[in-house]
């Protein structure tokens, strides 16, 4: 999400830092860390409340586990996956199809872990909201991934998206009273797609030339 701020770097030079993967990597690490610190405890408490007795404890393991691990909830990976999802959506380049591939594979393995829990605990109702949320996430990724791949690999599709982006931003600038910025974006849109009627009309309203 923050990557889109680079579109404004020609106006605010600071936004150039979001082009650098090293900066965004550091930001994503800090974001995931803060997310886990803030929401890890509540997630664990919620899981403990929903699961009641906690995860099954193997009797053939250390005897101390029968006491120290009693009531410990399972599904701690939910906290890790949530932090990963939030930090990735905020800091990754959404136009890179490999981002969506990695997210899809990661959450697919997360679903395997959920299935393992269900197989051992048999508590389907507890996980129904969680599975629904992750299912919605996978559906969203499956829809965005083809768009990201098409943007990277199909020049005509990329041109259409870029032209529409400049056209939309031009109208936003026009509404904010930023005439010069609006004219510049309308011209960019028309340079990519000369048939962009909205940009042409915007230039006429603002007294600019294509």
MODELLER restraints for C-alpha pairs under 7 A, 6 or more apart:
rsr = mdl.restraints
at = mdl.atoms
rsr.add(forms.Gaussian(group=physical.xy_distance, feature=features.Distance(at['CA:1:A'], at['CA:89:A']), mean=6.10, stdev=0.5))
rsr.add(forms.Gaussian(group=physical.xy_distance, feature=features.Distance(at['CA:1:A'], at['CA:90:A']), mean=4.65, stdev=0.5))
rsr.add(forms.Gaussian(group=physical.xy_distance, feature=features.Distance(at['CA:1:A'], at['CA:91:A']), mean=6.08, stdev=0.5))
rsr.add(forms.Gaussian(group=physical.xy_distance, feature=features.Distance(at['CA:2:A'], at['CA:18:A']), mean=6.93, stdev=0.5))
rsr.add(forms.Gaussian(group=physical.xy_distance, feature=features.Distance(at['CA:2:A'], at['CA:90:A']), mean=5.78, stdev=0.5))
rsr.add(forms.Gaussian(group=physical.xy_distance, feature=features.Distance(at['CA:2:A'], at['CA:91:A']), mean=5.64, stdev=0.5))
rsr.add(forms.Gaussian(group=physical.xy_distance, feature=features.Distance(at['CA:3:A'], at['CA:18:A']), mean=5.64, stdev=0.5))
rsr.add(forms.Gaussian(group=physical.xy_distance, feature=features.Distance(at['CA:3:A'], at['CA:19:A']), mean=6.85, stdev=0.5))
rsr.add(forms.Gaussian(group=physical.xy_distance, feature=features.Distance(at['CA:3:A'], at['CA:91:A']), mean=6.44, stdev=0.5))
rsr.add(forms.Gaussian(group=physical.xy_distance, feature=features.Distance(at['CA:3:A'], at['CA:92:A']), mean=6.86, stdev=0.5))
rsr.add(forms.Gaussian(group=physical.xy_distance, feature=features.Distance(at['CA:3:A'], at['CA:93:A']), mean=5.81, stdev=0.5))
rsr.add(forms.Gaussian(group=physical.xy_distance, feature=features.Distance(at['CA:5:A'], at['CA:15:A']), mean=5.96, stdev=0.5))
rsr.add(forms.Gaussian(group=physical.xy_distance, feature=features.Distance(at['CA:6:A'], at['CA:15:A']), mean=5.39, stdev=0.5))
rsr.add(forms.Gaussian(group=physical.xy_distance, feature=features.Distance(at['CA:6:A'], at['CA:16:A']), mean=5.75, stdev=0.5))
rsr.add(forms.Gaussian(group=physical.xy_distance, feature=features.Distance(at['CA:6:A'], at['CA:18:A']), mean=6.17, stdev=0.5))
rsr.add(forms.Gaussian(group=physical.xy_distance, feature=features.Distance(at['CA:6:A'], at['CA:19:A']), mean=6.47, stdev=0.5))
rsr.add(forms.Gaussian(group=physical.xy_distance, feature=features.Distance(at['CA:8:A'], at['CA:15:A']), mean=6.79, stdev=0.5))
rsr.add(forms.Gaussian(group=physical.xy_distance, feature=features.Distance(at['CA:9:A'], at['CA:15:A']), mean=4.94, stdev=0.5))
rsr.add(forms.Gaussian(group=physical.xy_distance, feature=features.Distance(at['CA:9:A'], at['CA:16:A']), mean=5.45, stdev=0.5))
rsr.add(forms.Gaussian(group=physical.xy_distance, feature=features.Distance(at['CA:17:A'], at['CA:23:A']), mean=6.70, stdev=0.5))
rsr.add(forms.Gaussian(group=physical.xy_distance, feature=features.Distance(at['CA:18:A'], at['CA:24:A']), mean=6.31, stdev=0.5))
rsr.add(forms.Gaussian(group=physical.xy_distance, feature=features.Distance(at['CA:24:A'], at['CA:91:A']), mean=5.54, stdev=0.5))
rsr.add(forms.Gaussian(group=physical.xy_distance, feature=features.Distance(at['CA:27:A'], at['CA:91:A']), mean=6.95, stdev=0.5))
rsr.add(forms.Gaussian(group=physical.xy_distance, feature=features.Distance(at['CA:28:A'], at['CA:87:A']), mean=4.85, stdev=0.5))
rsr.add(forms.Gaussian(group=physical.xy_distance, feature=features.Distance(at['CA:28:A'], at['CA:88:A']), mean=6.63, stdev=0.5))
rsr.add(forms.Gaussian(group=physical.xy_distance, feature=features.Distance(at['CA:28:A'], at['CA:91:A']), mean=5.81, stdev=0.5))
rsr.add(forms.Gaussian(group=physical.xy_distance, feature=features.Distance(at['CA:31:A'], at['CA:87:A']), mean=5.60, stdev=0.5))
rsr.add(forms.Gaussian(group=physical.xy_distance, feature=features.Distance(at['CA:32:A'], at['CA:83:A']), mean=4.71, stdev=0.5))
rsr.add(forms.Gaussian(group=physical.xy_distance, feature=features.Distance(at['CA:32:A'], at['CA:84:A']), mean=6.10, stdev=0.5))
rsr.add(forms.Gaussian(group=physical.xy_distance, feature=features.Distance(at['CA:32:A'], at['CA:87:A']), mean=5.45, stdev=0.5))
rsr.add(forms.Gaussian(group=physical.xy_distance, feature=features.Distance(at['CA:35:A'], at['CA:83:A']), mean=5.76, stdev=0.5))
rsr.add(forms.Gaussian(group=physical.xy_distance, feature=features.Distance(at['CA:36:A'], at['CA:79:A']), mean=6.61, stdev=0.5))
rsr.add(forms.Gaussian(group=physical.xy_distance, feature=features.Distance(at['CA:36:A'], at['CA:83:A']), mean=6.10, stdev=0.5))
rsr.add(forms.Gaussian(group=physical.xy_distance, feature=features.Distance(at['CA:40:A'], at['CA:79:A']), mean=5.99, stdev=0.5))
rsr.add(forms.Gaussian(group=physical.xy_distance, feature=features.Distance(at['CA:43:A'], at['CA:79:A']), mean=6.78, stdev=0.5))
rsr.add(forms.Gaussian(group=physical.xy_distance, feature=features.Distance(at['CA:47:A'], at['CA:73:A']), mean=5.95, stdev=0.5))
rsr.add(forms.Gaussian(group=physical.xy_distance, feature=features.Distance(at['CA:48:A'], at['CA:54:A']), mean=6.29, stdev=0.5))
rsr.add(forms.Gaussian(group=physical.xy_distance, feature=features.Distance(at['CA:48:A'], at['CA:72:A']), mean=6.96, stdev=0.5))
rsr.add(forms.Gaussian(group=physical.xy_distance, feature=features.Distance(at['CA:48:A'], at['CA:73:A']), mean=5.10, stdev=0.5))
rsr.add(forms.Gaussian(group=physical.xy_distance, feature=features.Distance(at['CA:50:A'], at['CA:126:A']), mean=6.33, stdev=0.5))
rsr.add(forms.Gaussian(group=physical.xy_distance, feature=features.Distance(at['CA:51:A'], at['CA:73:A']), mean=6.68, stdev=0.5))
rsr.add(forms.Gaussian(group=physical.xy_distance, feature=features.Distance(at['CA:53:A'], at['CA:71:A']), mean=5.19, stdev=0.5))
rsr.add(forms.Gaussian(group=physical.xy_distance, feature=features.Distance(at['CA:54:A'], at['CA:70:A']), mean=6.95, stdev=0.5))
rsr.add(forms.Gaussian(group=physical.xy_distance, feature=features.Distance(at['CA:54:A'], at['CA:71:A']), mean=4.33, stdev=0.5))
rsr.add(forms.Gaussian(group=physical.xy_distance, feature=features.Distance(at['CA:54:A'], at['CA:72:A']), mean=5.00, stdev=0.5))
rsr.add(forms.Gaussian(group=physical.xy_distance, feature=features.Distance(at['CA:54:A'], at['CA:73:A']), mean=4.34, stdev=0.5))
rsr.add(forms.Gaussian(group=physical.xy_distance, feature=features.Distance(at['CA:54:A'], at['CA:74:A']), mean=6.53, stdev=0.5))
rsr.add(forms.Gaussian(group=physical.xy_distance, feature=features.Distance(at['CA:55:A'], at['CA:71:A']), mean=6.88, stdev=0.5))
rsr.add(forms.Gaussian(group=physical.xy_distance, feature=features.Distance(at['CA:55:A'], at['CA:72:A']), mean=6.13, stdev=0.5))
rsr.add(forms.Gaussian(group=physical.xy_distance, feature=features.Distance(at['CA:55:A'], at['CA:73:A']), mean=5.38, stdev=0.5))
rsr.add(forms.Gaussian(group=physical.xy_distance, feature=features.Distance(at['CA:55:A'], at['CA:74:A']), mean=5.25, stdev=0.5))
rsr.add(forms.Gaussian(group=physical.xy_distance, feature=features.Distance(at['CA:57:A'], at['CA:66:A']), mean=6.62, stdev=0.5))
rsr.add(forms.Gaussian(group=physical.xy_distance, feature=features.Distance(at['CA:95:A'], at['CA:148:A']), mean=5.07, stdev=0.5))
rsr.add(forms.Gaussian(group=physical.xy_distance, feature=features.Distance(at['CA:95:A'], at['CA:151:A']), mean=6.96, stdev=0.5))
rsr.add(forms.Gaussian(group=physical.xy_distance, feature=features.Distance(at['CA:96:A'], at['CA:148:A']), mean=6.25, stdev=0.5))
rsr.add(forms.Gaussian(group=physical.xy_distance, feature=features.Distance(at['CA:97:A'], at['CA:145:A']), mean=6.00, stdev=0.5))
rsr.add(forms.Gaussian(group=physical.xy_distance, feature=features.Distance(at['CA:97:A'], at['CA:148:A']), mean=5.14, stdev=0.5))
rsr.add(forms.Gaussian(group=physical.xy_distance, feature=features.Distance(at['CA:97:A'], at['CA:149:A']), mean=5.20, stdev=0.5))
rsr.add(forms.Gaussian(group=physical.xy_distance, feature=features.Distance(at['CA:100:A'], at['CA:141:A']), mean=6.29, stdev=0.5))
rsr.add(forms.Gaussian(group=physical.xy_distance, feature=features.Distance(at['CA:100:A'], at['CA:145:A']), mean=5.77, stdev=0.5))
rsr.add(forms.Gaussian(group=physical.xy_distance, feature=features.Distance(at['CA:104:A'], at['CA:138:A']), mean=6.51, stdev=0.5))
rsr.add(forms.Gaussian(group=physical.xy_distance, feature=features.Distance(at['CA:104:A'], at['CA:141:A']), mean=6.76, stdev=0.5))
rsr.add(forms.Gaussian(group=physical.xy_distance, feature=features.Distance(at['CA:118:A'], at['CA:124:A']), mean=6.30, stdev=0.5))
rsr.add(forms.Gaussian(group=physical.xy_distance, feature=features.Distance(at['CA:150:A'], at['CA:157:A']), mean=6.61, stdev=0.5))
rsr.add(forms.Gaussian(group=physical.xy_distance, feature=features.Distance(at['CA:151:A'], at['CA:157:A']), mean=5.92, stdev=0.5))
rsr.add(forms.Gaussian(group=physical.xy_distance, feature=features.Distance(at['CA:151:A'], at['CA:158:A']), mean=4.72, stdev=0.5))
rsr.add(forms.Gaussian(group=physical.xy_distance, feature=features.Distance(at['CA:159:A'], at['CA:192:A']), mean=6.36, stdev=0.5))
rsr.add(forms.Gaussian(group=physical.xy_distance, feature=features.Distance(at['CA:163:A'], at['CA:189:A']), mean=4.36, stdev=0.5))
rsr.add(forms.Gaussian(group=physical.xy_distance, feature=features.Distance(at['CA:163:A'], at['CA:192:A']), mean=5.84, stdev=0.5))
rsr.add(forms.Gaussian(group=physical.xy_distance, feature=features.Distance(at['CA:163:A'], at['CA:193:A']), mean=6.18, stdev=0.5))
rsr.add(forms.Gaussian(group=physical.xy_distance, feature=features.Distance(at['CA:164:A'], at['CA:189:A']), mean=6.89, stdev=0.5))
rsr.add(forms.Gaussian(group=physical.xy_distance, feature=features.Distance(at['CA:166:A'], at['CA:185:A']), mean=5.13, stdev=0.5))
rsr.add(forms.Gaussian(group=physical.xy_distance, feature=features.Distance(at['CA:166:A'], at['CA:186:A']), mean=6.46, stdev=0.5))
rsr.add(forms.Gaussian(group=physical.xy_distance, feature=features.Distance(at['CA:166:A'], at['CA:188:A']), mean=6.48, stdev=0.5))
rsr.add(forms.Gaussian(group=physical.xy_distance, feature=features.Distance(at['CA:166:A'], at['CA:189:A']), mean=5.26, stdev=0.5))
rsr.add(forms.Gaussian(group=physical.xy_distance, feature=features.Distance(at['CA:167:A'], at['CA:185:A']), mean=6.43, stdev=0.5))
rsr.add(forms.Gaussian(group=physical.xy_distance, feature=features.Distance(at['CA:167:A'], at['CA:186:A']), mean=5.60, stdev=0.5))
rsr.add(forms.Gaussian(group=physical.xy_distance, feature=features.Distance(at['CA:167:A'], at['CA:189:A']), mean=5.61, stdev=0.5))
rsr.add(forms.Gaussian(group=physical.xy_distance, feature=features.Distance(at['CA:167:A'], at['CA:199:A']), mean=5.70, stdev=0.5))
rsr.add(forms.Gaussian(group=physical.xy_distance, feature=features.Distance(at['CA:169:A'], at['CA:185:A']), mean=6.84, stdev=0.5))
rsr.add(forms.Gaussian(group=physical.xy_distance, feature=features.Distance(at['CA:170:A'], at['CA:182:A']), mean=4.20, stdev=0.5))
rsr.add(forms.Gaussian(group=physical.xy_distance, feature=features.Distance(at['CA:170:A'], at['CA:183:A']), mean=6.87, stdev=0.5))
rsr.add(forms.Gaussian(group=physical.xy_distance, feature=features.Distance(at['CA:170:A'], at['CA:185:A']), mean=4.99, stdev=0.5))
rsr.add(forms.Gaussian(group=physical.xy_distance, feature=features.Distance(at['CA:170:A'], at['CA:186:A']), mean=5.58, stdev=0.5))
rsr.add(forms.Gaussian(group=physical.xy_distance, feature=features.Distance(at['CA:171:A'], at['CA:182:A']), mean=6.55, stdev=0.5))
rsr.add(forms.Gaussian(group=physical.xy_distance, feature=features.Distance(at['CA:173:A'], at['CA:179:A']), mean=6.86, stdev=0.5))
rsr.add(forms.Gaussian(group=physical.xy_distance, feature=features.Distance(at['CA:173:A'], at['CA:181:A']), mean=6.27, stdev=0.5))
rsr.add(forms.Gaussian(group=physical.xy_distance, feature=features.Distance(at['CA:173:A'], at['CA:182:A']), mean=4.95, stdev=0.5))
rsr.add(forms.Gaussian(group=physical.xy_distance, feature=features.Distance(at['CA:174:A'], at['CA:182:A']), mean=5.34, stdev=0.5))
rsr.add(forms.Gaussian(group=physical.xy_distance, feature=features.Distance(at['CA:179:A'], at['CA:206:A']), mean=6.90, stdev=0.5))
rsr.add(forms.Gaussian(group=physical.xy_distance, feature=features.Distance(at['CA:183:A'], at['CA:203:A']), mean=6.06, stdev=0.5))
rsr.add(forms.Gaussian(group=physical.xy_distance, feature=features.Distance(at['CA:183:A'], at['CA:208:A']), mean=6.37, stdev=0.5))
rsr.add(forms.Gaussian(group=physical.xy_distance, feature=features.Distance(at['CA:186:A'], at['CA:199:A']), mean=4.77, stdev=0.5))
rsr.add(forms.Gaussian(group=physical.xy_distance, feature=features.Distance(at['CA:186:A'], at['CA:202:A']), mean=6.99, stdev=0.5))
rsr.add(forms.Gaussian(group=physical.xy_distance, feature=features.Distance(at['CA:186:A'], at['CA:203:A']), mean=6.64, stdev=0.5))
rsr.add(forms.Gaussian(group=physical.xy_distance, feature=features.Distance(at['CA:187:A'], at['CA:210:A']), mean=5.73, stdev=0.5))
rsr.add(forms.Gaussian(group=physical.xy_distance, feature=features.Distance(at['CA:189:A'], at['CA:196:A']), mean=7.00, stdev=0.5))
rsr.add(forms.Gaussian(group=physical.xy_distance, feature=features.Distance(at['CA:189:A'], at['CA:199:A']), mean=6.75, stdev=0.5))
rsr.add(forms.Gaussian(group=physical.xy_distance, feature=features.Distance(at['CA:190:A'], at['CA:196:A']), mean=5.99, stdev=0.5))
rsr.add(forms.Gaussian(group=physical.xy_distance, feature=features.Distance(at['CA:190:A'], at['CA:199:A']), mean=6.68, stdev=0.5))
rsr.add(forms.Gaussian(group=physical.xy_distance, feature=features.Distance(at['CA:203:A'], at['CA:209:A']), mean=6.37, stdev=0.5))
rsr.add(forms.Gaussian(group=physical.xy_distance, feature=features.Distance(at['CA:203:A'], at['CA:210:A']), mean=6.93, stdev=0.5))
